[in-house]
Amino acid sequence: MSTTRRITATAVAAAVGMTALAACGSSDGGSADAKTVTLVSHDSGPSESALAAFEKESGYKVKVLKGGDAGKAVNQAILSKGNPQGDVFFGIDNTLLSRGLDEGIFSPYQAEGLDKVPATLQLDKGKNRVTPLDYGDICVNYDRSYFDRHKIAPPKTFDDLIKPRYKGLLVTENSATSSPGLAFQLGTIATYGEEGWQGYWKKLRANGVEVVDGWEQAYNGRFSGSVAGKGDKPLVVSYASSPPFEVLGKKPAPKEAPTGVATGTCFRQIEFGGLLKGAKNEKGGKALLDFLLSKKFQEEVPLQMFVNPAREDAKVPELFTKYGATIDKPATLAPETITKNREQWIKQWSSLVLK
């Protein structure tokens, strides 16, 4: 994802409106402008070109409201419960899902094509308050050129990150405001357990980890390996699928991406969309969710959003598979475990790392 938090974030909704609909809803779930659908998203939602395709096919016009990183966007959606900013929310993931479900911000809807999504991704199966749209693995990425120049092997595991040779090299996102940041924290909890993760973070803090608010700031601002970045940190928390973006459009195609993935630092993230309860244009919102789960859109997900499509019948381009890292055994935690402990874990993390 991003994530998601993702590489295409600067392209999302650049040319579409940023103001929520002010029109009042009608009894049939439509709005005064029944041909406009408002999509509420984190900074890295569906690309402008994808939404343009939906507009052309459906006749609807899409307005996009970006809400910062996923954590901030979800919090805002909760605060506006009952009078939502838009019709569809994109970008709540498995680390934050129970927060949105418990607050009742979504209306049930079974999107077309849901039968093509593996059961392992359908975390609200049967109730269908949210629709799985993509998944990815949150991992530490590294700048190959930095480690080549300094003749240092890049890290591979969580244990490596606390070694003196990597002191001051890592930037991550805030667990309280960023879904990649929270996923990275959950990866350490899955690895070291309830008894060991806090001790690990004390060591990581002592080793000079930098924390920023969100993925955009980390990857495009502080990371030295991003095509858009001018930072000085050769290690960043991002996605196993981030490297393909760094070679996109390059000719001749390089043998490998300029960035790599520390495959022993990964946590699986599943991203969802949902129809917001009280949507002014419920019909248009359902049409947009159908589009986001359509095979056509899902096959554009890898090279537009740089995560994996949720549909198992969606083809994945060679560039994505060649340059991205495949994580066979990412760290995971049961959704109910995340639900039970997430808020406490975030508070503990904040007191350890942000003090």
N, C-alpha and C positions, 0 to 999 in steps of 0.2 A: 500497500500500500501504500496514508499518509497521507497509509499512509498514507492522504496517505503521502500533506505529508509527502507528496510525490513530486517527481521531476516535472510533470506537466503543469504544476500549479500556477505558474505565471501566465499560462495560456488559458486557464479556465475563466470563462465568462468575461474576457477582456472587453468584448464589444457588446455585452448584454447588460440590461439594466441592473442596478444594484439596490433599488428601493422596493420594499415590500408592497404588495397590492393593498390599496386602501379601500377597495370596493367591498361592499357588504355582501355576504353570502345570500343566496336565494334558497327556497325550500327544497329545490332538487339537488342541492350540493354544488351548483354552479356559482359563478361570480358575475358581477356586472359586466366584466370582460371575460366571457366564457371561453374565449380562444386563447387565453393566456394562462400558462402554468408557471408557478413559482417554485424553483428548486432551491432548497436550503442545503448548503454543503460546507464542509471544511475547505481549506484553501486549495485542495488538490482533487477536486471532483472531476466529473466527465468533461472532456475537452470541448472547446467551442465548436470544432468541426463536427463532433458527434451530435451535439445538440442541434446544430444546423440541419443535420440529416433527419433528426426527429421532426423538426419544424416543417421540413419539406414534405415528409411522408404523411404527417398527421394533420397539418394545417394549424397546429397550435404554435403560439409564440412562447418561448421560454425566457423567463427572467431568473437570474441567479443571485442569491445572497450568500456571500462567503463569510464564514464566521470564525476565521482563524484556524488553529489546529483543531483536531477532532474533539479533544477534551473540552475546549472552549465552546465549540459549536454545539455539542450535546448539552452542556450546561445552559446555554442560551435557549435551546429548544425547550428545556424543562422549565425555565423561567417564564417562557411565553405560552405555557400549556393552557389550552382552552381558547387562546386567541393566537394561533400559530402564525409565524412570519410568512409561511408559504404552504404549499400543498404536499410536497415530497421532501423527505430528508435523506440525504446521501452521506454515508461516512461513519455511521456508528459501527463499532467493531466488537469482537468478542470480549475485549478487555473492559468495555463500557456498556455492553448490551443490557445487562440486568438493570442498570441505572435508568435507562430509557423505558424499559418494559415495566419496571416497578412504578414509575411515575405516570404510566398510562398515556404516553404522548403519541402512540400509533394506533391506527384503526386496522383491523384485520383485512387482508386482501391476498388472495392466492394469484400471483402473477402467472401469466402464460409462460410455459417453458419450465416451470418449477420441477416437473417430473424428470428433467434432464440434469438436475443438480444432485450430486451425491448426498446421501443422508448425513454423512459426517459434517457437512457444511450447514445443514438445516437445523440450527440450534433452537428454533422456535417452531419446530415441526408440529403440525396439527392445528396450531393457533394462527400461524402465518401473519403475525403482526409485523414482521420484517422479512425481507427477501434477500438471500445471499447473492452477492453480485461479483465478488472477487476474493482472492486470498493471496497472501504472500508471507514471506518469512522475514522478520526483523532481525538483522544481523549487523555486526560491525563490518564496515567497508574500509578498505585501506588504499592509499595512494601508492601504486607500485613504484613510481619514479623516486619518491622519497626514500623508500627502503632500499632501492637499488643504489642510489647515490650514497647512502650512509652504510651500505653493506650490512644491513640488519635484516634478519628474517622477519617477515610480518607475523603478527600474532595469529593463532589458530583457535584458541579456546578462551573461556572466561579466566582461567588461571593465568594465562599469558598476560592478560591486561594489567595485572598488578605487579608484574616484574619491573625492576628498575629501568631496564632498557626502553620501556614504553612510557616512562614518566612524562607527564605533561603533553601527551600526544593525542589523547582522546577527547572528543566532544560528544555529548549526548543531550537528549532532550529532557525537559522537566516532566517527571511522572504525573504531576498534578494537572498539567495543561496540555500534554501531548500524548497521543496514543502510541507512537513509536517509543517514546520515553517510558511509558508505562509497560509496554510489551517487553522492553529490554530489562526493566526491573523484574517483571514476572519470570523472564528467562533465568535470572539469577536465583530467584526463589525456587523455581523448579529444579535448578541444578544443585543448590546448596541446602535447600530445605528451610523450614521455619526456624531452626536453631542456628543456621549458619549464614544466611544471606546478609544479615546486618553487619556481621563481622567482615564479610567480603566487601561491602560498600565502604566500611571504614578504611580498609586497605586501598580501595580504588580512589577514595577521596584523598588519602595521603599520597597517592601516586599522581595527583594533579589532574583528575578528571574535570573538565569544564562542563557546566550545565547551562543550556539556553532554553528559551521558552518553547520553540517548536522546530519541526523538521526543516522548514524553509531556511531559517536562520542557521541551523546546524550545517545542512548539506550545501546550500548555495552561498552561505556567508562565511562559515568558519572552516569548512573542509578544503584542503588544498588540492584534492583530486577531481573536483567537479569542473565541468566545462564552464560553468557560470561562476564558480567560486574563486575567491582570491584570498582565502584564509591560510592559516599556517598550521592547521591541525591535520595530520595525515591519517587519522583514524576518526570515523564518524559512525554513529548508529543510524543505519538506513535499511535498505532492503537487499535480499539476495538477488533481486532482479534489477537493481540499479545499474550495474555495469553495462548492459546493452545500450542504455541511453547514451553513454559516453562514446560509443562508436557509431551511433545512428547518423547516416548520411556521409560517413567518411569514406573516401575513395583514394587509393585502394583500401579495402577492408583490412584492418590489422589482424595479426594472428591471435591477439588477445586484447581484452579491454584494458585501458590504463588504470582501472581500479579493480580490486579483487575483494573477495569475501572471506572473512574468518568464519568458516563453516561450523565451528564449535561454539558459536555465540548466538544461535538463532532461536527465535520463538515464533510459532505459527500464529498469524493474524488473519481473521476472516472478517470481511467488510459487508455491511448490509445497507439496504435502502428501505424506506417505509413510508406509507401514506400517513401524513400527520392528522391526528384527530382534530376535527373542526376545520379541515381544509376548505377553502372557499371554492376551489374547483376540483371536486373529488373525481369527477369523470376524467378530467385531463390528467390528474395525478396518477390514476390507474393506468391510463394510456402510456404515461412516461415510464412507469415501473415495468410495464410489459416490454417497452422498447429497450430498457436497460438490461433486461434478461433475454432479449432476442438473440438468436445466434449471430446475426449480423453485427450487432454492437459488441457482443462478447468476444468475437474474433478480432475486434479492434482494441480490446482492452490491453493486451500485452505491450503493444508499441505506442499506445496513447497514454496509458496509465502505469505501465511497467509493473504490473502484477499479473497473477494468473486468473483466467476467466473462471467463473463458478460453474458454468455449464461444461459437462464432461465431453460433449460432442463438438465443442468449439475448437477449431484448429489453431495451433500456436505456431507463429512464424519461426523460421530457422534462426534468424538473428537473435531472437529472444532465448532460444534454447542453447545456442552456441556460446553466447557470451555471458549468460546468466548462470548462477550457481544453483544446482539442484540439491535441495536439502532433504535427505532421506529420513532422518530422524530428528526433526526439530524438537526443542523443548516445548512441552505443553502443560497446561493445568486444566482440570475439569472446570467447566463453567460455574458449577455450584460452589467450587472452592474459591474462585475469583469473586463471586458474588458475596460470599460470606466474609471475606477478608480484605477486599480491595481498599476500602476507605481507611481501615486501620493501617494497612501496609503503606499506603501513600503518605499518611501522617508520620509514620515511623521513618520512611525514606526522607521526607522533608526535614525532619528534625536532625537526621544524621548528615545529610548532604548539603542542605541550604543554610545551615546555621552559621 
